[in-house]
Amino acid sequence: MHRQFPARPLRHCVVKLLLAGFALAAAGCDLVGPKLNDYGVSGAAVELSSVPFFSQDDYQCAPAALATVLAARQVPVKLDELIRQVSVAGRTGSLQAEVVAATRSYGLVPYVLHSPHLDLDVVHEVQAGNAVMVLQNRGFSFAARWHFAVVAGVDPQNNTLILRSGTQARETLSYGAFISAWRDGGNWAMVAMKPEQLPATVDAENWLTAVAPFEQLGKADVAERAYAAATQRWPDNALAWEALANARHAQNNFVGSSQALTTALQLSPQNTVARNNLAYVLLERNCADQAEGQIAQAIAAETDPKKVEIFQRTRRQIMLHDGPSVVCPGL
């Protein structure tokens, strides 16, 4: 379920005025470039005035842009601290992976946009009230100047986007100029979401992928909130219920874990791993007879010898149960 993010070393963060060539390109895109209206984007102009601004000094564009999206979620941030977290030793720039990791350290879900219509996803996220951190190349293909900025507004009628960028609190770019600079930056874009708040353009697989590392970080409570939001959005997604069960189990919530696993198995009865996990949790609840019934089903249905071996270990633990077996309701 884990997805590797591309590791691109960022060699420079632009903090000066745009190069003349880029400025000319921006002007030209107004005349002949793509139009938001042509892609069905309409409506009134949206500007997220509550999104703060952190001016970017040399080589601080990633920390400043990240501080912007974190503070937009009312997360107290200190730029000096973010500079230490995000800056890469030995480089005068930052990597996207460090941005993602730093976002998680503040308890927010770093959701990297993945759809085939990334440019429209950026627009739709802003229209939904979510500031979007993006990576741009403000130079040329042969002389890249990497730059992080935050998209905080969109005006479909004027075909423009508004960015917190560099030393400009309100930079206006034509849609074509934005697409050109962003494409050269690899189309990387991220929103920082509260665990219970899903992005406007979210899909289940990528949300679960973005949340999973919280479990390894020992933040099962954050993972549980995010997985619970997923089960509300996609109630028929068995994997979301299974992930919710894992997060609850990590917090010793065995009743909640078994309830989530039961739902996952109702949606996907052939999921032998979930059935093994349910047997284990039932044993922890002293429901040994029901645990034996679940593990027997898992072993009978599984053909992978490695999994069968794991399931047999669970069965041996169940057989060692000492004391009366209670009945767990709801199964």
N, C-alpha and C positions, 0 to 999 in steps of 0.2 A: 504494500500500500504506500510505501515511501517513494517519493519522486525526487530525483536528483536535480537540483537547480543548477543552471549553467554558471560556472565560475569564471567570470570575466574580470581580469584585473583592470581597474579604472586608473588610468594614468594621470588624468587631469580633471579638475572640476572647474567649469567656466564661471568666473565671477565678474568678468568685465563685460562691456557692451558687446552685442553680437558682432561677429565679423561682417564686414560690408557685404561679402558675397551671400551670407546667410540672410541678411536683411533684404537684399534684392530678391532672393528666392522667395522670401515671405511675401513681398509685395506682388510678385508674379503669380503666386498661388491664389491670391485673391481674384485674379482675372481669369486664369485658365485651370486652376487646380480643382480638386474634388470639393463638392458642396454637401454639407450635412443634409440639406433638404432632399438631395438626390437619393439619399439612403434612408429616407423615411423618418429622419429625425426632425421633429417639429416642436412646437410649444414655445412658451415664453422663455426669455433668458433666465438662467439660474446662476446665482453667484453665492457661494457659501461664505457669507461674511463672517461667520463665527470661526472660520479656519484662521489660526494665527499666522504670524510671519516671523521667521527667524532669518536674519540676514546672514549670508554665507560669505565667510572669509576664505582665503586660499585653502584648498584641499578640505573644506568642511561642508561640501555640498550634500553629501549623504547624511551626516549627522543632523544638519539643519533641516533637510527635507523630512527626515524621520521624526525629528522633534515636532515638526508641523503636523504630521498626521497623528502622532500620539497625543499632542495637546488638543487636537480637534476632538478627541475622545475623552477629554477632561482628565487625562493622565498627567500628573505633575512630572515634568522632565527638567533636567539640567543639561544644557548643551555640552558642558565640559565632560560630564559623565558619558554622554552618548559618543563624544569624540573618542574617548578611551575604548568604548565597546565596539564601535564600528570601524575605526581606522585599522588598517592592516599593517602590521609591523614591516618596516622596510619598504613601504610603498607610500606614494603621495596621493592615495585615493582609497577607495573602499570596494568591497565585493558585495554582490547582492546577497550572498549567503549570510554575511555578517549582519546585513540589514534585517533579514528574516529572523535570525537568531535573537537579535536585540529586541525586536518587536515582541517575540515570545517572552522574553525576560520581564516585560512589563505586563504580562497577563492578557495580551491581545492576540488574536489569531491573525497571522500574516497570510492573507489569501492572495496568491499570485494569479493573475488572470490567465486563463488557458484557452478560451474559446477561439474558433477560427475567425471571429469578427472582433478582434481585440480592440481596434480603434473605436468601434461603436460601443464595446463594453465600457471603455473609459468614459465615454459620453453618458451612457446610461447610469453608471455608478454615480457620477456627479449629479445627474438629474434626480437621483434617488437620495441625495444628501451625503454621499460618501466621497471624501477627498481621495485622490488617487496619486500615489507616488510613482513617478516614471523615470526611466533612464533615457537620456538623449545624447546624441552626438552633435554638438554645436560647432563642429569644425567641418572637415571634409572626409570623404572615404579614405583618402590617402594621408590625411593628417588629422586624426580623430581628436576631439576635445570632449571627453565624457562629462556628463552633467546630470545630477539628479534634481528634479523639480517636482512640484505638487500641482496637479490640475484641480482648481477650486471653482471653476465656472465654465459655463458653455452658453453661447448665444446662437441658436440655430438660424435666426433670421440674418444676422450679420456674418455667419459662418466663422465664428471665432471661439477660441478657448482662452480662459484666464488662468494664469499660473502664478504661484508663489515661486519665484525663481531668482537665484543669485542675490543681488542686492535690490531686486525689484519686488515690491510687495504685491504688485498687480500688473504682471506682464500680459499683454494681449497678443496672441498669435492667430493667424489664419489657420483654418483646419488643415490646409495643404502643407503649410510650413511645419505645423506640429507633427503631422504624419511623416514628413520627410526626416526630421531630426529624430523622431522616436523610432522609426524603422531602422535607422542606422545604429541605434542603441539596442537592437535586438528585440524590439517590441516588449521590453520588460515593464510590467506595471503591477502594483500591489496596493491593496487596501488593507488597513488595520482595523479589525472588527472586534467588538466585544463578543465574548463567547456565545452569548445567547442571541446575537444579532447576525443574521446571514446577509451576505452581499446581494445586491440586486441581480447580478448575473451569475450567481453561484450554481454549481452542479454538485451532486452528491459525492462522487468519487473524489473530486479535488478538495472538497471541504473536509472529508474524512482524512485525506492525506495531510492537509494543513494542520489538523488538530492532533493527529497521532503522536507527534514528538513531545507533547505536553506530558504524556504518560511516562516516557523515558526521563523527563526532567523532574519527575516527582510531583507534578502539578495535576494530580488526578481530579481534583475539584474543578479546575478550569476545563479539563477534557470532558468531564461529566456534563457541565453546562452546555458545552458546544455540541456534544453528541445528543443531548436531550433536544436541543434546537433542531438537529438533523432529523430526529424521529418525528418531530412535530411537522416538519416540512415534507418529509418523505416517509410517511407511516408504513409504507409497504416495502421499505428497504431493510432487508434482513441484516445486512452488514452494519447498518447504523445501530440497530438494536444490539447486535453482538458487541460492538465497540462500547456502547453505553454500559452493557453488563460488565465489561472488563474494567471500566473506570469506576464503577460502583464497587466492584470486588476489591479493587486496590484501596478503597476506603473502608473495607470491612463491612460494607452494606450488603450482606449476603441475601437478605430478602429481596432488595431491589435488584440485585444481580440476577437471581433466579427468575424473577418476574420478566426482566428484559430478555433473558435467554429463552424463556418459554415463548415469548412473542416472536423471537427470531426463528424458532423451530416451527411455529405455526406457519410462518411465511416460507420457510425453507426446510421441510422435514428431512431432507437427505443430508443436511449439514452435520456430519458425524463429529466434527471438532466441537461445534456448539453443544451437541448432545453430551459429549464427554465432559465439557466444562460444566454443564448443568448437573451432571452426576456428581462432580466434585463439589459443587456449591451445596447441593442437597446433603451430601455427607457432612459438610461443615455445619449444616443446620440440624444435624442428627436425624435426618430423614433417610436412614440407610436403606430401607426397603425400596423406596422410590428411586434412590440413587442406583441401586442394583438393576432396577428395571430399565433405567435410561442407559446405563453402560452396556447392558446386554444388547440393546437395540443398536448402539453405536458399533459394537464389535461385529454383530451380524451383518451390518450394512457396509462395512469398510473393507476395501480390497487392497489398500496400500499396507504392506507389512510393517513399515515403520510406524504408521499411525496405530495399527493394531497393537503393536508392542507398547506404545504409550497408553492406549486404552486399557490394556491388561494390567499395567501398573496401577491405574486408577481403580480397577476392579479389586486388586489385591488390598489396596487401602480400605476399600469398602468392607471387604471380608474381615478385616481386623477391627472393625467397629465394635466397641465394647459398650454394652448398655442397651436400653430399650430404643426402639426405632419409633420416632414420632411421625405424624402425618403432616406434611407441608401442604397447605391449601392452595388452590389455584392451578393445580397441574392436571 
